[in-house]
């Protein structure tokens, strides 16, 4: 066992971890941060996605001791002062989830993607989310949500007429 | 349990020295995309006694030295795909790395790991073979350089012995007469493991092909360089019929296996088509 010290969503946490412990186990079982989900534990499904020093990673295949001293961001770290992040808001508005299991991973992947590409096309969003699986298969509304969030983040939504917005919500 | 040790050295020779001391099972950790899924199965006896983490060695550099592109073994697939040096001097490698796994996997997985784990479908290895890349192996007593082609000695073994670490890769920069091609085939467009991949690097002089390195991934125990294609292609202008012949030749050299992604029968056929398509695109 070794002592791990990481910053999660701005707060410093310490935990005793084993040689092969993965970051997801630390977040869920030691720190009780429950948004990253335990899916495949092999890096394929994307449900455990978090940011490590701003970069998208699969926490289930990230060795805990390899992120010693790093800054981790989970879905819990996206909202500010109780206000939902535009991605969270748009997933809600566009029905970007059904069972919700994949949602935290989807939103973290989308966050990392929009940080690099704030004005994406439909195809670019699909490619960015290719590593996140939704077994309810609700992909269309997920892509819609990310595109809308990109617009909101760019401040474009504010300038658009109300009617168009209402029409989109149908 | 008490004897287990996580080492994160900051000096390469020190890292080699730790590995050379041996004693129990040792594993080398870089991005963890191959190693951690293995640990996560929690098989009895599956844990190492020593886990040596390479992240502290800062082997993630990418630079150009004269006519050689030098890439540190711990550069991630994303580092490589995103690097202006790689895009300019070895676009084949940038392309291959940009299609490995999903964005999160590319942020973690490293080119050194891609080669050392000797997966049959390792796209980075397939591209490096086509580029005739060399690799530098560090040990406590110094560095040695060898061809990537000679590194994987058989499907279960690499050249690495206790106390050795892959330090960096050397790739000759592309010249104007060089042409490259890359084809990756799988069941979906994003985030997939190659069912078959083909990397080609050919040289055209006076309208004819003067050298050809055609490599195939996921159709043999390890990615391989075709030994028969050069004789078919060299000295002749590229044509559709020549491309087809080369495809058939590579397919005959292939020794694929059935697995969950595709049958050996299918892979034998698809590799011929991918080689043909790659070469036609270069004609």
Interface residues (C-beta under 8 A of the other chain):
Chain A: X1 X2 X18 X19 X20 X22 X41 X42 X43 X46 X49 X55 X56 X57 X58 X60 X61 X62 X63 X65 X66 X68 X109 X112 X113 X126 X127 X128 X130 X131 X132
Chain B: X1 X4 X5 X6 X8 X29 X32 X33 X35 X36 X37 X39 X40 X47 X48 X51 X53 X55 X101 X102 X103 X104 X105 X107 X108 X188 X189 X190 X191
